[in-house]
Amino acid sequence: MEKGINGTYVLVLTYVDNDWLDIGGNLYPTEGYIEAKNFTKDIDIRFGLCGILWGKIHFLSYEKINTGHWIVVKTEVKEDLIKTDWYLNRYKFNNGFVVYAGNLRSAAKYIIKHKNENDFLDEAKWIQPEDIAGSEEWLRENCNAGMI
């Protein structure tokens, strides 16, 4: 992934459990700096922070939509932003800033509201709300009416 003309950052949608821990045991704050406790430059998501780039995914196979917390992390585009799953648009990274914590719907609203800011990659401007997990459009298309 190359840096855009205007931006050097991306937003990553991440799921944490009720104790604010991710799959690798990283403890997330409700806001502020986060760094992986044991980052490795490979595709093993247990060793780093990970999430869905721009929240852009068609379905969530492993997260529970109504449990835990949904985090939006702002991270820099650099060599340790590693695509771990092409199908799920999942990336792994070493550090970033928690810019939002809440439920899936409100995390999607945060991404939609902020994706066009100048410090983000230009690619974000073309992402449609229906592509972002948790947006009203996405929920209508991808979830049963009773789930949310």
C-alpha positions as CSV (number, residue, x, y, z in Angstrom):
1,M,0.0,0.0,0.0
2,E,1.5,3.3,-1.0
3,K,0.9,6.7,0.6
4,G,-1.6,9.0,-1.0
5,I,-0.9,12.6,-2.0
6,N,-2.8,14.0,1.0
7,G,-2.5,11.3,3.7
8,T,-0.3,8.9,5.5
9,Y,-2.8,7.4,7.8
10,V,-5.7,4.8,7.7
11,L,-8.5,3.8,10.0
12,V,-8.8,0.2,11.2
13,L,-11.9,-1.2,12.8
14,T,-11.0,-3.6,15.6
15,Y,-13.0,-5.9,17.9
16,V,-12.1,-6.4,21.5
17,D,-13.8,-8.4,24.2
18,N,-15.6,-7.1,27.3
19,D,-12.2,-6.9,29.1
20,W,-10.8,-4.7,26.2
21,L,-8.5,-7.4,25.0
22,D,-7.9,-8.5,21.4
23,I,-7.1,-12.0,20.1
24,G,-3.4,-11.5,20.9
25,G,-4.0,-10.3,24.5
26,N,-3.3,-6.6,23.8
27,L,-5.2,-4.4,26.2
28,Y,-6.8,-1.4,24.4
29,P,-7.5,1.9,26.1
30,T,-10.7,3.8,25.4
31,E,-8.6,6.4,23.7
32,G,-4.9,7.2,23.1
33,Y,-1.8,5.3,22.1
34,I,-1.8,1.5,21.7
35,E,1.2,-0.6,20.8
36,A,1.3,-4.4,20.3
37,K,3.1,-6.2,23.1
38,N,4.7,-8.7,20.8
39,F,4.7,-7.6,17.1
40,T,6.1,-9.8,14.4
41,K,6.3,-9.0,10.7
42,D,4.2,-12.0,9.5
43,I,0.5,-12.7,9.0
44,D,-0.1,-14.3,12.4
45,I,-2.6,-12.0,14.0
46,R,-1.8,-13.1,17.5
47,F,1.4,-11.1,17.3
48,G,0.4,-7.6,16.7
49,L,-2.7,-5.4,16.5
50,C,-5.2,-6.2,13.8
51,G,-8.4,-5.1,12.3
52,I,-10.4,-4.4,9.2
53,L,-9.1,-1.6,7.0
54,W,-11.6,1.3,6.9
55,G,-14.1,-1.2,8.3
56,K,-14.7,-2.4,4.7
57,I,-16.0,-5.9,4.8
58,H,-19.1,-7.7,3.6
59,F,-19.6,-10.0,6.6
60,L,-18.1,-10.6,10.0
61,S,-17.3,-14.2,10.5
62,Y,-15.5,-14.2,13.9
63,E,-16.6,-11.2,15.8
64,K,-19.9,-11.0,17.8
65,I,-21.6,-7.9,16.6
66,N,-23.5,-7.3,19.9
67,T,-20.8,-8.2,22.4
68,G,-17.5,-6.7,23.4
69,H,-16.3,-3.3,22.0
70,W,-15.5,-1.9,18.6
71,I,-12.4,0.2,18.4
72,V,-11.3,2.5,15.6
73,V,-7.5,2.9,15.4
74,K,-5.7,5.5,13.4
75,T,-2.4,4.0,12.2
76,E,0.4,5.2,9.9
77,V,0.9,3.6,6.4
78,K,4.3,2.0,6.7
79,E,6.1,-1.2,6.1
80,D,4.6,-2.9,9.2
81,L,1.0,-2.5,7.9
82,I,0.6,-6.1,6.8
83,K,-2.4,-7.6,5.0
84,T,-3.1,-10.8,6.7
85,D,-6.4,-11.8,5.0
86,W,-7.3,-10.7,1.5
87,Y,-10.9,-11.9,1.7
88,L,-11.6,-10.3,5.1
89,N,-9.6,-7.1,4.4
90,R,-7.8,-7.7,7.6
91,Y,-4.5,-6.0,8.4
92,K,-1.9,-6.3,11.2
93,F,0.1,-3.4,12.5
94,N,2.4,-2.5,15.4
95,N,0.9,0.6,16.9
96,G,-1.6,3.5,16.5
97,F,-4.0,5.7,18.3
98,V,-7.4,4.7,19.5
99,V,-9.6,7.4,18.2
100,Y,-13.0,5.9,19.0
101,A,-14.4,3.1,21.2
102,G,-18.1,2.0,21.3
103,N,-20.4,-0.3,19.5
104,L,-20.3,-1.4,15.8
105,R,-22.9,1.1,14.6
106,S,-21.2,4.1,16.2
107,A,-17.7,3.0,15.1
108,A,-19.0,2.9,11.5
109,K,-20.4,6.4,11.9
110,Y,-17.0,7.6,13.2
111,I,-15.3,6.1,10.1
112,I,-17.8,7.6,7.7
113,K,-17.6,11.1,9.3
114,H,-13.7,11.2,9.4
115,K,-12.5,9.2,6.3
116,N,-12.3,12.3,4.1
117,E,-9.9,14.2,6.3
118,N,-6.6,15.2,4.7
119,D,-4.3,13.1,6.8
120,F,-5.9,9.9,5.5
121,L,-5.1,8.1,2.3
122,D,-7.1,9.3,-0.7
123,E,-8.6,5.9,-1.3
124,A,-10.9,6.4,1.7
125,K,-12.8,9.1,-0.1
126,W,-14.3,6.5,-2.5
127,I,-15.4,4.1,0.2
128,Q,-19.2,4.0,0.4
129,P,-21.1,3.8,3.6
130,E,-22.6,0.4,2.6
131,D,-19.1,-1.0,2.5
132,I,-18.4,-0.1,6.1
133,A,-19.3,-2.7,8.7
134,G,-21.9,-1.3,11.1
135,S,-23.3,1.4,8.9
136,E,-27.1,1.4,8.5
137,E,-26.8,0.4,4.9
138,W,-24.3,-2.4,5.7
139,L,-26.5,-3.7,8.5
140,R,-29.6,-3.8,6.2
141,E,-27.7,-5.7,3.6
142,N,-25.7,-8.1,5.8
143,C,-27.6,-8.8,9.0
144,N,-31.0,-10.3,10.0
145,A,-33.4,-7.6,11.2
146,G,-33.3,-9.0,14.8
147,M,-29.5,-9.0,15.2
148,I,-28.9,-5.3,15.9
